[in-house]
Amino acid sequence: MNYCNHCGQKINPGQEFCFNCGAEINKQQGQSQQPGQYYQKPSSTQSQDSGSPGWGILGFCIPLAGLILWIVWKNDRPRDSKSAGVGALISVIVSAFIYIIYFIFLVALISGM
């Protein structure tokens, strides 16, 4: 099995274009037998996916934004996605706990009258 020098995707013998990235497959490219022999993943996406606590804070303050970021980034930026999703989840749990305490307080207040 050969691999595309542009994106690293597997290519079949005799294939003229990479189905993943659309790069033209030339005869020299067919010599590459190991994935990633010439291909190197760009490090810019890896450096962007830091799992910063800032995304968790954003997810906690705005749970809908945290949920959306979790959905959008779960494949491309898994650490940032997890941070935003955990922040949103914690926010929802804390809010539910506060509402339960508030409800118990109101019931106790009303029944005490």
N, C-alpha and C positions, 0 to 999 in steps of 0.2 A: 504494500500500500504506500502511495506517495502522499506528500503533504504540500499544501500551498505555501510558497515562500512569503506571501503577503500577509495572510491571516493565520496560518498554521492548521487550517481545516484539512481533513482527509480528502484526497482526490483520487478518482479512478483512472487507470491507464487509458490513454486516448482522449481524455477529457480536455476540451479546449479552453474552458473558462471555469473558474472556481464558483461553485454554486453558492458559497457563503458570501464572498466579498465582490465577486464579479471580475477579479483580476484575470488577465490572459495568462494561460499556462504555456510556457515555452519549453523547448526540448531540454535545456539545461536544468530546468526545475524538476523534471522527471527523475533526475539522478538522486534527489534527496529522499532517503529512505527513513529517516528519523524525524518525528515531529519536533518542530522548533529548531532544527539544525541551523537554519538561517533566520528563522523568524524569532523576534523578541517582542514580547508584549510590551506595549507602552507603559511606562511606570507612572505616567500622570494620573491615570485612574486609580492606581494603587495608593498614591500619596493623597488623593482626595478622599479616600475611604478610611478615615482615621478613627471613626467611632467616637467622635468628640462628644463630651457631656453636654455641649451646647444644644445638640439636636434632641437630647433627652429633656432638657429644660424647656425647649420649644414645644416638644410633644406634651409635656406636663401642663404648660400654660395654655396651649391651644391643642386639645386632644384631637380635633378633626384634622389639623395640619399634620400631627404626628402619624395618624392613621394613613393619610394620603401619602406622606413620605415613605412610610413602611411599604405600602403597596407598590409605589413607583420604583423604589430603590432596592427592593428585596433581591433582585438578581445582579444588578450592576454594582451596588455599593452595600454589601450585606452588613458591614459593621455600623455604618451610619443609619441604615434601615432599622437595625435592631435597637439602636439607641433611641431613635425617635419613637418606635413602637412601644418600647418599654416605658418611656416617659408618658405616652398616651395611656397605656394600660394602668400605670400607677395613678394617674390623674383620675381615671374613671373609678378605680377602687376606692380612692380617698373620698371622692365625691359621694359615692354610694354610702360609705361609712358615715359621712357627715349627715346625709339625709336620714339615715336610720336613727342616729342619735337625736337629730332634730325632731323626728316623728315621735320617738319615745318621750322626749321632753314635753312635747305638746300634749300627748295623751295623758301624761302624769299631771300636767298643769290643768287640763280640762276636768279630769276626774277628781282633782283635789278641790274644785270649786263647789 
